[in-house]
Amino acid sequence: MKWFSEDDLDFVALYFGEPDSTGHKYGPESQQRKDMVSQVDRTVGYLRQRILDYGMKSTLNLIITSDHGMETVIKDNEIYLRNVKNFSFSDIQFEMLDYGPQGLLVPKPGKLDQVYEALKTAHSKLHVYKKEEFPKRFHYANHTRVTPLVLYDPTLSPSSRRLKLQFNKGEHGFDNEDMNMKTIFRAVGPAFERGLVVEPFESVNVYALLCKLLEIVPEPHDGSLNATQAMLAKSAGLSLENIQYYNNQLVNELIQPEWVNSNKQGNVVGFQLHI
């Protein structure tokens, strides 16, 4: 709290590595992961209490969110590329496999079509795309860091001929339309409406919201303030003209009623605050 009370900082970001690490190791539905959620809950509760102790409730905005959800990894019928007919790692210049549900391949010059043809029907669970053919809603086609071939398995990652590295029981990086990939958004403070439940929105829009709160000009980005502006309080001095409010209702009784809540997204990783 001294960062705000003494150092006069305008923005502080805290990252909690849990319950992500526990979810990876034991799975999202495990008791270990549930216990860790409770621990994170207590930590955030402590943070909110300290905000009250320092008299910052009326001046400090607090946002809690995450970058992804978690899905249970299915270990049955795993995919090993070394066993695929007409495929050879000698035709590959670069590979990134075994880490999550996607694989990246850079075939050697002149080998792209050969590798693609060998893999595209290799396994019923394995989806193989040329970069430019990957579903448009993922925005992969024009990114310089995406390799010419992208492998996607909706249940677990494709495995290479090298040491098996996929031991996680929980994983993320799956289709962002999967309910278990979605996350939470909670916001409380003078800039936000109280007890408001809004429609789900994409996390890419959070950046524009932060820039608005900090009164800074954002760098070029793919989000929009339109997705979050309805949650901003009129008393915050931010324009809300011509904004359509979403579901203006009290949040669930388990959540503090002053929170703005966007959590209508199925079975997701999240926590409640009880202070």
PADREN-992514 format. One record per residue (C-alpha): residue in one letter; chain; x, y, z. Coordinates in steps of 0.2 Angstrom, whole numbers, plus 2048, in hexadecimal, padded with zeros to 3 digits. Example, Ala and Ser with C-alpha at 12.3 -4.5 7.8 and 13.67 -1.06 7.14 Angstrom:
<pts>
{pt A,A,{83E,7EA,827}} {pt S,A,{844,7FB,824}} 
</pts>
This chain:
<pts>
{pt M,A,{800,800,800}} {pt K,A,{80F,80B,803}} {pt W,A,{811,80B,7F0}} {pt F,A,{802,816,7EF}} {pt S,A,{802,81F,800}} {pt E,A,{815,824,7FF}} {pt D,A,{81C,821,7EE}} {pt D,A,{80C,828,7E5}} {pt L,A,{80B,81A,7D8}} {pt D,A,{7FD,81B,7CC}} {pt F,A,{7FD,809,7C7}} {pt V,A,{803,7F9,7CF}} {pt A,A,{801,7E7,7C7}} {pt L,A,{802,7D7,7D2}} {pt Y,A,{803,7C6,7CB}} {pt F,A,{7FE,7B6,7D4}} {pt G,A,{806,7A6,7CD}} {pt E,A,{7F8,79C,7D5}} {pt P,A,{7EC,793,7D3}} {pt D,A,{7F4,792,7C2}} {pt S,A,{803,787,7C7}} {pt T,A,{7F8,77C,7D2}} {pt G,A,{7EB,77A,7C4}} {pt H,A,{7F9,774,7B8}} {pt K,A,{800,768,7C4}} {pt Y,A,{7F1,760,7CB}} {pt G,A,{7E3,765,7BF}} {pt P,A,{7D6,773,7C0}} {pt E,A,{7C9,768,7C9}} {pt S,A,{7D5,761,7D6}} {pt Q,A,{7D3,765,7E9}} {pt Q,A,{7E5,76C,7E9}} {pt R,A,{7DF,779,7DC}} {pt K,A,{7CF,77D,7E6}} {pt D,A,{7DA,77F,7F6}} {pt M,A,{7E5,78B,7ED}} {pt V,A,{7D7,795,7E7}} {pt S,A,{7D2,797,7F9}} {pt Q,A,{7E3,79D,7FD}} {pt V,A,{7E3,7AA,7EF}} {pt D,A,{7D2,7B0,7F5}} {pt R,A,{7DA,7B3,806}} {pt T,A,{7E8,7BC,7FF}} {pt V,A,{7DD,7C8,7F5}} {pt G,A,{7D2,7CA,804}} {pt Y,A,{7E1,7D0,80D}} {pt L,A,{7E5,7DC,7FF}} {pt R,A,{7D4,7E4,800}} {pt Q,A,{7D5,7E5,813}} {pt R,A,{7E5,7EF,811}} {pt I,A,{7DD,7FB,805}} {pt L,A,{7D0,7FE,812}} {pt D,A,{7DD,800,820}} {pt Y,A,{7E6,80D,816}} {pt G,A,{7D6,817,812}} {pt M,A,{7D7,814,7FF}} {pt K,A,{7C6,80C,7FC}} {pt S,A,{7C0,81C,7F4}} {pt T,A,{7CF,820,7EA}} {pt L,A,{7D7,810,7E4}} {pt N,A,{7D0,805,7D6}} {pt L,A,{7D3,7F2,7D8}} {pt I,A,{7D1,7E6,7C9}} {pt I,A,{7D3,7D3,7CA}} {pt T,A,{7D4,7C9,7BB}} {pt S,A,{7DE,7BB,7B3}} {pt D,A,{7E5,7B7,7A2}} {pt H,A,{7DD,7A6,79F}} {pt G,A,{7D3,797,7A7}} {pt M,A,{7D8,785,7A8}} {pt E,A,{7D3,775,7A0}} {pt T,A,{7D6,763,7A5}} {pt V,A,{7E3,75A,79A}} {pt I,A,{7DD,74A,792}} {pt K,A,{7EB,73D,791}} {pt D,A,{7E2,730,787}} {pt N,A,{7E8,72C,775}} {pt E,A,{7F6,739,775}} {pt I,A,{7FE,73F,765}} {pt Y,A,{810,73B,761}} {pt L,A,{816,743,751}} {pt R,A,{825,737,74F}} {pt N,A,{819,729,74B}} {pt V,A,{810,733,73D}} {pt K,A,{812,72B,72C}} {pt N,A,{81C,735,720}} {pt F,A,{821,742,72D}} {pt S,A,{833,744,733}} {pt F,A,{83A,751,73F}} {pt S,A,{849,752,732}} {pt D,A,{83D,75D,728}} {pt I,A,{83B,769,736}} {pt Q,A,{845,778,739}} {pt F,A,{83D,77E,749}} {pt E,A,{830,776,755}} {pt M,A,{827,77B,765}} {pt L,A,{81D,76C,76B}} {pt D,A,{818,764,77C}} {pt Y,A,{813,775,784}} {pt G,A,{800,777,784}} {pt P,A,{7F3,772,777}} {pt Q,A,{7FC,77A,768}} {pt G,A,{80C,776,75E}} {pt L,A,{816,781,753}} {pt L,A,{820,77B,744}} {pt V,A,{82C,783,738}} {pt P,A,{830,777,72A}} {pt K,A,{840,778,721}} {pt P,A,{840,781,710}} {pt G,A,{835,778,703}} {pt K,A,{82E,76C,710}} {pt L,A,{81E,776,716}} {pt D,A,{811,76D,70B}} {pt Q,A,{819,75C,70E}} {pt V,A,{819,75E,721}} {pt Y,A,{807,765,720}} {pt E,A,{800,757,715}} {pt A,A,{808,74A,721}} {pt L,A,{801,751,731}} {pt K,A,{7F0,758,72C}} {pt T,A,{7E7,746,72C}} {pt A,A,{7F3,73E,739}} {pt H,A,{7E8,73E,748}} {pt S,A,{7D5,741,74B}} {pt K,A,{7D9,74D,759}} {pt L,A,{7E7,757,751}} {pt H,A,{7E2,766,747}} {pt V,A,{7F0,76C,73B}} {pt Y,A,{7EF,77D,733}} {pt K,A,{7FA,788,728}} {pt K,A,{7FC,798,731}} {pt E,A,{7F1,7A2,725}} {pt E,A,{7E3,795,726}} {pt F,A,{7E2,795,739}} {pt P,A,{7D1,79B,73F}} {pt K,A,{7D0,7AE,73D}} {pt R,A,{7C9,7B1,74E}} {pt F,A,{7D9,7AC,756}} {pt H,A,{7E2,7BA,74C}} {pt Y,A,{7F1,7AF,749}} {pt A,A,{7F3,7B1,736}} {pt N,A,{7FD,7C1,736}} {pt H,A,{808,7C0,745}} {pt T,A,{81A,7BE,742}} {pt R,A,{81D,7B2,751}} {pt V,A,{811,7A5,74A}} {pt T,A,{819,798,741}} {pt P,A,{814,791,72F}} {pt L,A,{80C,782,737}} {pt V,A,{801,782,746}} {pt L,A,{7FB,772,74F}} {pt Y,A,{7EC,772,75A}} {pt D,A,{7E5,764,765}} {pt P,A,{7D6,769,76F}} {pt T,A,{7DA,75C,77D}} {pt L,A,{7ED,75C,77F}} {pt S,A,{7FD,761,777}} {pt P,A,{804,758,768}} {pt S,A,{814,74F,76E}} {pt S,A,{825,74F,765}} {pt R,A,{831,740,763}} {pt R,A,{83B,747,771}} {pt L,A,{839,745,784}} {pt K,A,{827,746,789}} {pt L,A,{824,757,792}} {pt Q,A,{811,758,794}} {pt F,A,{80E,752,7A5}} {pt N,A,{802,760,7AA}} {pt K,A,{7F1,75B,7B0}} {pt G,A,{7EA,76C,7AC}} {pt E,A,{7EE,777,79D}} {pt H,A,{7E8,787,795}} {pt G,A,{7EB,78E,783}} {pt F,A,{7DB,785,77C}} {pt D,A,{7CE,78D,772}} {pt N,A,{7C9,79D,77B}} {pt E,A,{7B7,799,777}} {pt D,A,{7B8,78A,783}} {pt M,A,{7AF,78F,793}} {pt N,A,{7BD,788,79D}} {pt M,A,{7CA,794,795}} {pt K,A,{7C0,7A3,79B}} {pt T,A,{7C5,7AD,7AA}} {pt I,A,{7BE,7BA,7B6}} {pt F,A,{7BD,7CD,7B8}} {pt R,A,{7BA,7D6,7C8}} {pt A,A,{7BC,7E9,7CB}} {pt V,A,{7B8,7F4,7DA}} {pt G,A,{7BC,806,7DE}} {pt P,A,{7B6,818,7DA}} {pt A,A,{7B7,816,7C8}} {pt F,A,{7AB,807,7C7}} {pt E,A,{798,805,7C9}} {pt R,A,{793,7FB,7D8}} {pt G,A,{78A,7EA,7D7}} {pt L,A,{78B,7E9,7C4}} {pt V,A,{78C,7D9,7BA}} {pt V,A,{791,7DC,7A8}} {pt E,A,{791,7D1,799}} {pt P,A,{7A2,7C7,796}} {pt F,A,{7AF,7D0,78C}} {pt E,A,{7C0,7CB,785}} {pt S,A,{7CF,7CE,78F}} {pt V,A,{7D7,7D8,781}} {pt N,A,{7CC,7E7,786}} {pt V,A,{7D3,7E8,798}} {pt Y,A,{7E2,7F3,792}} {pt A,A,{7D7,800,78B}} {pt L,A,{7CD,801,79C}} {pt L,A,{7DE,803,7A5}} {pt C,A,{7E3,811,79A}} {pt K,A,{7D3,81A,79D}} {pt L,A,{7D4,818,7B0}} {pt L,A,{7E6,81E,7AF}} {pt E,A,{7E2,82C,7A3}} {pt I,A,{7F0,827,797}} {pt V,A,{7EF,825,784}} {pt P,A,{7F0,813,780}} {pt E,A,{7FC,80B,773}} {pt P,A,{7F5,803,764}} {pt H,A,{7EB,7F4,769}} {pt D,A,{7DD,7E8,764}} {pt G,A,{7D1,7EC,773}} {pt S,A,{7C4,7F9,775}} {pt L,A,{7BD,803,784}} {pt N,A,{7AB,800,77E}} {pt A,A,{7AC,7EF,785}} {pt T,A,{7AF,7F5,797}} {pt Q,A,{7A9,807,798}} {pt A,A,{798,802,79E}} {pt M,A,{79F,7FD,7AF}} {pt L,A,{7A7,80E,7B2}} {pt A,A,{79E,819,7BF}} {pt K,A,{797,829,7BA}} {pt S,A,{79E,831,7CA}} {pt A,A,{7B0,82C,7C4}} {pt G,A,{7AF,83B,7B8}} {pt L,A,{7B0,82F,7A8}} {pt S,A,{7A4,832,79A}} {pt L,A,{796,825,799}} {pt E,A,{78B,82D,78C}} {pt N,A,{783,822,780}} {pt I,A,{789,812,789}} {pt Q,A,{77D,803,78A}} {pt Y,A,{77D,7FB,79B}} {pt Y,A,{77D,7E9,79B}} {pt N,A,{775,7DE,7A9}} {pt N,A,{774,7EA,7B7}} {pt Q,A,{771,7DF,7C5}} {pt L,A,{778,7DB,7D6}} {pt V,A,{786,7CE,7D6}} {pt N,A,{785,7BD,7DF}} {pt E,A,{783,7BF,7F1}} {pt L,A,{794,7B6,7F3}} {pt I,A,{79D,7C5,7EB}} {pt Q,A,{79F,7D6,7F3}} {pt P,A,{790,7E0,7EC}} {pt E,A,{79C,7EF,7E7}} {pt W,A,{7A5,7E4,7DA}} {pt V,A,{7A3,7E5,7C7}} {pt N,A,{7A2,7D3,7C2}} {pt S,A,{7A4,7CB,7B1}} {pt N,A,{7A3,7B8,7B5}} {pt K,A,{795,7B1,7AA}} {pt Q,A,{7A1,7A5,7A1}} {pt G,A,{79E,794,7A8}} {pt N,A,{7AA,78A,7B3}} {pt V,A,{7B9,795,7B4}} {pt V,A,{7C8,798,7C0}} {pt G,A,{7C3,7A5,7CC}} {pt F,A,{7C1,7AA,7DE}} {pt Q,A,{7B5,7B4,7E9}} {pt L,A,{7B9,7C1,7F6}} {pt H,A,{7B2,7C0,808}} {pt I,A,{7B8,7CF,812}} 
</pts>
